Amino acid sequence: MKKVFAISLLLFCSFSLLAQKKDYKPIVLGFYNLENLFDTLDNTLINDEEFLPSGPRNYNGSIYFDKLDKLATVISQMGIESNPDGPAFLGVAEVENDTVLNDLVKHKLIEKRHYKIVHYDSKDARGIDVGFLYNPKYFKVEASDKLYVQLPGGSKDAYYTRDILWVKGKLDGETVHIYVNHWPSRSGGEKRSAPGRNAAAQVCKNHIDSIAKIEPDAKIVIMGDLNDDPVNESVAKILGAKPKADDVTKGGLYNPWTELYKKGTGTLAYQDAWGLFDQIIISYPWLNKNQKGLFFYQQHIFFKEYLVENQGRYKGYPMRTWDGNTYRGGYSDHFPTYLVMLKEVPPAKKGF
């Protein structure tokens, strides 16, 4: 994780040098897997028994509100070195419903940002969905929908997985399309479960292609816990996300996480190996730095020492909420990720 800190410090220094030449408006876009953010109420439509007071985890209000405290702490600090308002929007995964999202955005640590939410219930077997938080100061929602992912037969034990959330809106006046993903897990083995993630990638790619027919220069953001690394087939081949910006052409996608992954940097750990499942991938129009609109500047894994487990069998991993059925009191088993976008402020508007 020292690599993460060193990379972040280098990028921050380069931002300072760039800012000395011109004035820029920075905007932060983030993603965070919240690791089982459930309320304490019984929902008969899903299998949430383990997250009830009567369940094996002895889940209760004290744990729930402590969990909200931990998540709000992280969100309140993400990206503030670039913009004190933090993420203009934040994709999230592993949430039970809109109730938990509304409780989260009302938390005292982030309530002044006035985050709004976009959420749809899906038929996921575990009862978890993705969601979207946005600061209306920076982003205005114009349309949204959920994209159903049909799992191939035999790829997973469960019949349903999470829907993909598509949101269209204006980010600082520019039209942007965001896809929030939580692709099928590797439960049952990476090889056996891969067709499920490939199917999710294809659903996302098909929708992007349909947008491109109408808006060929659309600014696209694909974010989520993909349960695959940047080099896996779902990301590198089906989405076609390239690791080098210079190799991306019109209609293509850029993955700023590939080189970090190859150097051993990750957002989660399993059997003492780091994976980088939590990715934010962007389309070609974000890469032109000589434009009036927003352009890509930096990628970050949000890393603080307090997010790292300091004891037990998961020492050195992201400090998780649960160790089996025992409440560990951590944050999440994933580190959040975010991008910094910049927009040049014309000389006449300096000081805005």
C-alpha positions in Angstrom: 0.0 0.0 0.0 3.1 2.2 0.2 2.9 2.2 -3.6 -0.6 3.7 -3.5 0.6 6.6 -1.2 3.7 7.2 -3.4 1.6 7.3 -6.6 -1.0 9.6 -5.0 1.7 12.0 -3.8 3.4 12.1 -7.2 0.1 12.9 -8.9 -0.8 15.6 -6.3 2.6 17.3 -6.9 2.0 17.2 -10.7 -1.4 18.8 -10.2 0.2 21.6 -8.3 2.7 22.2 -11.1 -0.1 22.3 -13.7 -2.2 24.6 -11.6 0.7 27.1 -11.5 0.4 27.6 -15.3 -3.4 27.8 -15.7 -6.5 27.9 -13.5 -8.6 24.8 -13.4 -11.8 23.7 -11.8 -11.4 20.2 -10.4 -14.3 17.7 -10.2 -14.1 14.4 -8.5 -15.9 11.2 -9.6 -15.8 8.2 -7.3 -16.9 4.6 -6.6 -17.1 2.7 -3.3 -18.2 -0.9 -2.5 -20.0 -0.3 0.8 -19.8 -4.0 1.9 -23.2 -5.1 3.0 -25.0 -1.9 3.9 -28.3 -3.4 5.2 -30.9 -1.9 7.4 -32.2 -3.9 10.4 -35.8 -4.5 9.1 -37.0 -7.8 7.6 -37.7 -7.6 3.9 -39.7 -10.6 2.9 -38.8 -10.1 -0.8 -35.1 -10.8 -0.3 -32.9 -13.1 1.8 -31.8 -10.7 4.5 -32.1 -12.9 7.5 -28.4 -12.7 8.4 -28.7 -8.9 8.8 -31.5 -9.0 11.3 -31.4 -8.8 15.1 -32.5 -12.5 15.2 -29.9 -13.5 12.6 -26.5 -15.2 13.0 -24.7 -11.9 13.0 -26.8 -10.4 15.8 -27.2 -7.3 13.6 -28.8 -4.3 15.3 -29.2 -0.6 15.3 -25.9 0.1 17.0 -24.0 -1.8 14.4 -26.0 -0.2 11.6 -25.3 3.4 12.8 -21.7 2.6 13.4 -21.4 1.3 9.9 -22.9 4.6 8.6 -20.4 6.6 10.6 -17.5 4.7 9.1 -18.8 5.0 5.5 -19.6 8.7 5.9 -16.1 9.3 7.3 -14.5 7.8 4.1 -16.9 9.7 1.8 -16.3 12.9 3.6 -12.5 12.6 2.9 -12.4 11.2 -0.6 -10.9 13.6 -3.1 -10.9 16.7 -0.9 -7.3 17.5 -1.6 -8.6 18.3 -5.2 -12.0 19.7 -4.3 -13.3 20.3 -0.8 -16.7 19.2 -1.8 -15.5 15.7 -2.4 -17.1 13.5 -5.1 -19.5 15.3 -7.5 -21.0 11.9 -7.8 -20.3 8.5 -6.2 -21.3 5.1 -7.5 -21.9 2.6 -4.7 -22.4 -1.2 -4.5 -23.8 -3.7 -1.9 -26.7 -1.6 -0.6 -30.0 -3.2 0.4 -32.3 -0.4 -0.6 -32.9 3.3 -0.9 -33.5 3.6 2.8 -29.9 2.9 3.7 -28.7 5.4 1.0 -31.0 8.1 2.4 -29.7 7.5 5.9 -26.2 7.7 4.6 -26.5 11.0 2.7 -28.2 12.5 5.8 -25.2 11.7 8.0 -23.8 14.8 9.7 -20.4 14.4 8.1 -21.7 14.8 4.5 -25.2 16.3 4.9 -24.0 19.8 3.9 -23.3 18.4 0.4 -27.0 17.7 -0.1 -26.4 14.4 -1.9 -29.4 13.1 -3.8 -29.7 9.4 -4.8 -30.7 7.3 -7.8 -31.6 3.7 -7.0 -33.5 0.8 -8.4 -34.3 -2.6 -6.7 -32.9 -5.6 -8.6 -33.5 -9.3 -8.2 -30.1 -10.1 -6.9 -30.1 -13.3 -4.9 -28.4 -11.6 -1.9 -30.7 -8.7 -2.0 -28.0 -6.1 -2.8 -28.1 -3.4 -5.4 -25.9 -0.6 -6.8 -26.7 3.0 -6.3 -25.7 6.5 -7.3 -25.2 9.6 -5.1 -24.8 13.0 -6.6 -24.2 16.5 -5.5 -26.8 18.8 -7.3 -24.2 21.6 -7.1 -22.3 19.7 -9.8 -24.6 17.2 -11.4 -28.2 17.3 -12.7 -30.0 14.0 -13.5 -31.8 13.9 -16.8 -32.6 10.2 -17.2 -31.9 6.8 -15.5 -32.7 3.2 -15.9 -31.7 -0.3 -14.7 -30.2 -2.7 -17.3 -31.0 -6.4 -16.7 -28.2 -8.9 -16.9 -29.2 -12.4 -18.0 -26.8 -15.0 -16.5 -25.7 -17.8 -18.8 -26.9 -21.2 -17.8 -24.4 -22.9 -15.4 -22.3 -19.9 -14.9 -23.5 -19.3 -11.3 -25.6 -21.1 -8.7 -27.8 -18.0 -8.3 -30.3 -17.2 -11.1 -30.2 -13.4 -10.7 -27.4 -10.9 -10.3 -27.3 -7.1 -9.9 -28.7 -4.8 -12.5 -26.5 -2.2 -14.1 -27.5 1.3 -13.2 -27.4 3.9 -16.1 -27.6 7.6 -15.3 -27.6 10.4 -17.8 -27.1 14.0 -16.7 -25.3 17.3 -16.8 -21.9 17.4 -15.1 -21.0 21.0 -14.8 -23.1 21.6 -17.9 -21.8 18.7 -20.0 -23.8 15.7 -20.9 -22.4 12.5 -19.3 -23.5 8.9 -19.2 -22.6 6.9 -16.1 -22.9 3.1 -15.7 -22.7 1.8 -12.1 -21.8 -1.9 -12.0 -21.4 -4.8 -9.6 -20.7 -7.8 -11.8 -21.2 -11.4 -10.7 -18.8 -12.6 -8.0 -16.1 -15.3 -8.4 -18.0 -17.6 -6.1 -17.7 -21.2 -7.5 -14.4 -20.4 -9.1 -13.0 -17.7 -11.4 -13.3 -19.8 -14.5 -16.7 -21.1 -13.9 -18.1 -17.7 -13.0 -16.4 -15.8 -15.8 -19.3 -16.1 -18.3 -21.5 -14.2 -15.8 -19.1 -11.2 -15.8 -18.7 -11.4 -19.5 -22.5 -11.2 -19.9 -22.6 -8.1 -17.7 -19.8 -6.5 -19.6 -21.7 -7.2 -22.9 -24.9 -5.6 -21.5 -22.9 -2.5 -20.6 -21.1 -2.5 -24.0 -24.3 -2.9 -25.9 -25.9 0.1 -24.2 -22.9 2.2 -24.7 -23.0 1.3 -28.4 -26.6 2.4 -28.6 -25.7 5.7 -27.0 -22.8 6.2 -29.4 -25.1 5.9 -32.4 -27.0 9.0 -31.2 -24.1 10.8 -29.5 -20.8 9.6 -31.1 -18.7 11.9 -28.9 -20.5 11.0 -25.7 -18.6 11.2 -22.4 -19.0 7.8 -20.8 -18.0 6.7 -17.3 -18.1 3.0 -16.4 -17.6 2.4 -12.7 -18.0 -0.4 -10.3 -16.9 -3.5 -8.6 -16.3 -5.6 -11.7 -15.1 -8.7 -9.8 -12.5 -8.9 -12.5 -9.1 -7.2 -12.9 -8.3 -4.8 -15.7 -6.6 -7.5 -17.7 -9.5 -10.0 -17.7 -11.6 -10.8 -20.7 -14.7 -8.9 -19.6 -12.8 -5.6 -19.3 -9.9 -5.9 -21.8 -11.8 -7.7 -24.6 -15.5 -7.3 -24.3 -15.4 -3.6 -23.1 -12.2 -3.2 -25.0 -10.8 -0.8 -22.4 -7.2 0.0 -23.3 -4.4 0.5 -20.7 -2.7 3.3 -22.6 -4.5 6.6 -23.4 -2.4 7.0 -26.6 -3.9 3.8 -28.0 -7.5 4.8 -27.5 -9.3 6.0 -30.6 -12.7 7.6 -31.2 -15.4 5.3 -29.8 -12.9 3.5 -27.5 -12.4 3.3 -23.8 -9.5 4.0 -21.5 -8.7 2.1 -18.3 -6.4 4.1 -16.1 -6.0 1.2 -13.6 -4.3 -1.4 -15.7 -0.7 -0.2 -15.2 -1.3 0.2 -11.4 -2.6 -3.4 -11.3 0.4 -4.8 -13.1 2.6 -3.1 -10.5 0.9 -4.9 -7.7 -1.5 -2.2 -6.5 -5.0 -3.2 -5.7 -8.3 -2.3 -4.0 -9.0 -5.7 -2.3 -7.0 -8.7 -1.2 -7.8 -12.4 -1.4 -5.4 -15.2 -0.3 -2.6 -12.7 0.1 -3.0 -11.5 -3.5 -4.2 -8.0 -4.5 -6.9 -7.5 -7.0 -8.1 -4.3 -8.6 -11.8 -4.9 -9.1 -13.0 -1.3 -8.3 -12.4 0.5 -11.6 -13.6 3.7 -13.3 -13.2 3.5 -17.1 -13.8 6.4 -19.4 -14.5 7.1 -23.1 -12.2 8.8 -25.6 -13.6 12.3 -25.4 -12.3 12.7 -21.8 -8.7 12.3 -22.9 -8.4 15.6 -24.9 -6.7 18.1 -22.5 -7.1 20.9 -25.0 -10.9 21.4 -24.8 -13.4 23.7 -23.1 -15.0 20.9 -21.2 -13.8 18.5 -18.5 -10.9 16.2 -19.2 -9.3 13.3 -17.3 -6.4 14.2 -15.1 -5.7 11.7 -12.3 -6.8 8.3 -10.9 -6.6 7.5 -7.2 -7.2 4.6 -4.9 -8.3 6.3 -1.6 -5.9 4.9 1.0 -5.6 5.9 4.6 -3.9 3.9 7.3 -7.1 3.7 9.3 -8.7 1.7 6.4 -6.1 -1.1 6.8 -6.6 -4.1 9.0 -3.9 -4.2 11.8 -4.5 -7.6 13.3 -5.8 -11.1 12.7 -5.9 -13.2 9.6 -6.7 -10.2 7.4 -3.8 -8.1 8.6 -2.7 -5.7 5.8 -6.0 -6.1 4.0 -8.7 -3.4 3.8 -10.4 -3.4 7.2 -13.7 -5.2 6.6 -16.9 -4.8 8.5 -17.2 -8.5 9.3 -14.9 -11.3 10.2 -17.3 -14.2 9.5 -20.3 -13.5 11.7 -18.3 -11.3 14.1 -18.6 -7.6 13.8 -15.0 -6.2 13.2 -16.1 -2.6 13.1 -14.2 -1.8 9.9 -15.1 0.2 6.9 -15.2 -2.1 3.8 -13.3 -5.0 2.3 -12.6 -2.7 -0.7 -10.7 0.6 -0.9 -12.7 3.3 -2.8 -11.4 4.7 -6.1 -11.9 8.1 -7.7 -10.9 10.2 -10.8 -10.0 13.8 -10.8 -11.3 15.7 -13.9 -10.2 19.2 -14.7 -11.8 22.1 -16.6 -9.8 25.2 -17.6 -11.2 28.4 -16.2 -11.0 31.1 -18.8 -9.0 34.2 -17.8 -12.2 36.3 -17.7 -13.7 34.0 -15.2 -10.8 33.6 -12.8 -11.9 33.7 -9.2 -15.2 32.0 -10.0 
